[in-house]
Amino acid sequence: MSATELTSTILGPIRLDGGSGGGWMETRVDLDGASVPLRLEVDHPDRFGEQLVFIIDIALTGLAEIEKMARGAIESELGQSGTAADKLFTAWRQSGFRRREDPNEFLADLSVTQIILLPDGGADQLDRMVFTYRLPDTPAPWKVVVRMKDRVGPVIDPAPRGGFV
Amino acid sequence: MQQTYDDLPTIAGELKRSAIDAYMAEQHFGVWVVNDGWYAVWGWAPGMIVKRPDADGSGGGEYTALTPDYKAMLAITGPITMAPRYDALRARVDRIVSPWFDLPDGAQCADPQSRTQTVAGTFGRSGSDQSVSNSGELGTANQDIATSLTEIRGSFKAPFADKYKSQLGVVMAGIGTSSAIIEKYYEEEAAIWPAARSDVTSLCVKTKEALDTAAQSKIAAEQKFVLTCIGAVIAIGATALSGGAAAIPLAAIAGGISVAIGALDADAVIKGDGYDAILTSLEDALDNLNAGIAAGENGLHITATDTARAIMDDLKDFNLAAFPLGDYPDSSDVMQMDRGTTNTIDNNMRRILEGLEGAVAKLSTPPSTSPVRRQSGIGFDADGGHRAITALWDLTFTCLRLTAAEYEHGRALFNASVEDYFHTDGSARDALRALVGELV
């Protein structure tokens, strides 16, 4: 059975690029009405089968809930100095045309700009979904990356060494 | 709180749930972060969740949809469950662990061990090996008889001393050695089972830890430890049999035990990169433990049967009644003795007789059922070496009982010879003749 015969109820037919060392597919998913780029990365295309497609479908069916967990992790980092979320919040407050203080406004401004799905990472690569959040009209390095780790849940990448400038 | 062997049924239940946790990890499901009574994909993706077994390993497996799409799907397909898969895993854990339920604790070995130890001590065993040197109270009494006999002249002296002094010493050493070997059986069984209980508990607890690590999608560290029970079994081979003046070929028997025990490996390893390999490593470790117990008990069984055979091959060295009395004169010839000396001999014979009768009382009832009974399939036999050791016990007891009775006759014979010497009337002579006719 070739991988091209596999069909996800959410992603449609799955056609992986790449070879036996790893395959990927670029597509888009709906997240709360927005179309977000999603990259599927498969470590073992030779073992990729219906069971894993079933797992991907279960995960993506609950995508909005999972994204809320990721967003909740960002929210809980606000006010904790030195964290990526708090540093980006600080940078956001100091930018723009008007003075901004409301964390809810900051959170509402944040949107998911990319999702990476890594269903078969195994024990040495625990990331299963990686959400990249950006603010509108800000420099490219201004982002928060939330990794949904297997059996662990959300873990946020540390801030860049020099903060967001 | 540290779990003990009494918790094994509980541990087995926990082991089932941990095995299912680890199995689900391989299916990409983890314990749901929201409610640990459920599994979710990777622990947090909530499209569809699966019921986790209870803490005792029972139940679980049903899929529940949390999103409209899956609710619609389940409405069409009907309930989906993983219960058959869970049942297979539970059955596998039962198969591995339940034969180890209800192991003996060895405590019932204490009474037979103590009684046989006393008997071996009565016959002069002093150390912890099977050495019986006739140095005890009875040996001393027998030595006093030997000394007193030097002060007596008469043709009855040689056959009397040969049987009731010299051969009695051989028989006491023989029965003492046999008792020491029986004692060793109970001593070793008493050492094996607490160690086995502790090893089984440790192996299951370590397996649960390894499964829990695997359920976290992590690679479990290899857990190595030494099985204390195998150490106890190896000690049986190393300290088995030594010393002893009896006609029991201890060195040959010890060689037989060493062959039976062979080269056991006391190291156990619990490891694996998934539930299947981890459960297999538990299976292997318990098989190894079982082989060790079986080998140790087989060694003890060989000791018992070889000892019984040695006794049957040379019965006169274990049973005074089987040793013939030499030509015993039924009338006084040239004799010389005094009352003080004969009384000393009679007193010492009474001492020895009391000692023999005390030993008879101690050995009169071997354990009626095996004190180390366990499920069949564990160790040498469900009863351990009970049948062989009981047969040896019965044989030793019979030899001892007949020896005591024979010695009582010997004492009567001696006193009849003495009375014949001091009172040359007809009735003393008749009494002596009657006894000689009975015993020779």
Interface residues (C-beta under 8 A of the other chain):
Chain A: T9 Q51 L52 I55 D57 I58 A59 L60 T61 G62 E65 I66 M69 P119 G122 A123 L126 R128 M148 D150 R151 V152 G153
Chain B: A25 Q27 H28 G30 V31 V33 V41 W42 G43 W44 A45 P46 G47 M48 L66 T67 D69 Y70 A215 Q216 S217 K218 I219 D273
